[in-house]
């Protein structure tokens, strides 16, 4: 007999798979470009998903560290540097979790900046969707015209919007329908790839000092503030928005501890560094997840894939054509933008939108956040000066 906070059905599975459009491309790239162990990547993600489900008892996503992964892929960093980065992130997040420090810091985050981070994530997801669709096909796979791929993305997004309108839960969840179509297109274009059964054997290792130095400057410094803003503060906010009192366990210091523990395991086994994310919360909820059964089911699926296919996973996952995954990303971007816009005052909505626009223009969430924080700070200072007896320039009698 399962507890009330776990339900296992097709809708929960569909919701749990809601952010594969983000997870799969980055995981496959880190395996193919950087040489990460495929078994470790999916096994650690699976373990993190299962642990997250059992502890938080509501759907909480497990995602790649996006800026971290993008930099590692672009710089073609070796697995030792990525492992050092994961361990450094783990240490930093565990420090933030100690004594409730992350929760204390989160209380001082203005809601408008939380919504601004969410708006920025929505725009970055939309941009990533277009870029993914324009790839057409994966490297080494038969070519798909980018225009056709963009058409697939629009069609996939339209199907998800239609099937989720009014929060309807039809006989065939949109996620499963879209992913099934993506696999069918992949089979039609390239056929069934050759796969070998059985896992790889992950090797436990601690990187040397040089790897830590490279990771700190190339990966961690840029990622850490983004992780706290999006994976901790904005994730806790999104969980409360979607699940209300059921998300009472999802506190910032607990999210920090979860990220720290997951990255400690990732760093020791040579897996992909992971985090949580507000966009993933939206993806899970809007695509059907209502209980921890969603995250539990996808965790078990990733573990099964890791143990069953190991090094063949990139080829197997290559059946999901980029256009379909891009459509899922675009759908999540739209839904996340609606969450980001849930502010009462027009001036707050303008600031949140500004954080998103600056982030998109600069390609850096930290820059967008800094711009928004500056505007909020100036506004607060101006208001304090306008109130008699309050602020740095009190009125004189």
C-alpha positions, 0 to 999 in steps of 0.5 A: 500500500503506497502512502497518499503522497505517492501515486503511480499512473500514466499521468505521474510518469508523463509529468516526471518526464516533463523536463527531458527536453533539457536533461537529455541534450545536456546529458548526451553532450557531456557523455559524447564531448567530455567523456563522462561515464554514461552509466554514472550520469543516469544512475546518479540522476536516478538516485537523486530523483528517488531520494528527492521524491522520498524526502520532499514528498512532492514533485521536485525536479533534478536537472543538469547544472545548466551554465556549468554544463554549457561551459564544460561542453564549450571548453571541452573540459575533461571528466576530472575538472567536471568532477572537481566542479561538482565537489566544489559546488557540493561543498558550497551548497552544504555550507549554505544549508548549514544552520538554515543559512539558505532559508535566511538568505531566501527571506531577504529575496524580494518577490519581484526578483524571484519572478525576474529570475523565473522570467529569465529562465522562461526566455532562456528556455525559449531560446534554447528551444529554437537553437535545439530545433535548428540543429535538425538532427544529432551529430552522426544521425541522418540529416533533418532539414532545420525547417522541418525540425522547427515545424516539429517543435511548433507541432509538439508545443501545440499538442502539449498546449491543447492537451493541457488546456484547462488542466485536463488530463486525457487518456493519453498524456501529452508528454507520452504522446509527444515523446512517442512521436519523437521516437517514431520520427527517429526510427523512421529517419535513422532506424534502430541503433546498435545497442549493447546491454549492461552497465559500465563500471563507474570508477570512484576518484578524487580529482587533483588540485589543478582540476579544482583550480580550473573548475573554480575559475571556469565553472563554479564562480559563474554557476553558484549564484545562479544555482542559489537564485534559481535552484533554491529560492525560485524553486521553493517559490514555484513549489509553493505556487503549485503545491501549496501546503503540500510543499512544506518540506521544500525549504531553501536550506533543504534544497541546498542540502539536496543539491550538495549531497547529489553533487558530492555523489556526482563528483566522486563517481564522475557523473553529471553535476545536478541541481533543482530548478523552477522551470523543472517544477513548472514542467512537472506540474503542467505536464501531469505531476501531482505527487512524488510518484512522478519523480520516483518513477523517472528516477527508477526509469533512469536507474533502469536505463543506466543498468540496462544499456550503459555506454549505449545510452547516447545512441538510444536516446538519439532516437528522440529527435531534437525538434520534439525535445525543443517543442517540450522546452518551448511549452515549458517556457510558455508556462513558466512565463505565466508563473513569472508574470503573477505579480500584482503591480505593473511596475513589478511586472516591468522589473521582472520582465527587464531581468529576463530581457537583460539576461537574454541580451547578455546571455548571463542570468547573473547580469540580469539579476544584478540589473534587477537588484539595482533597480529594486534597490534604487526604488526602495531608497527613493520610497524611503526618502519620500516617507517623512521620518524614514530613510537616510534623509529624514524630514526636518521639523 
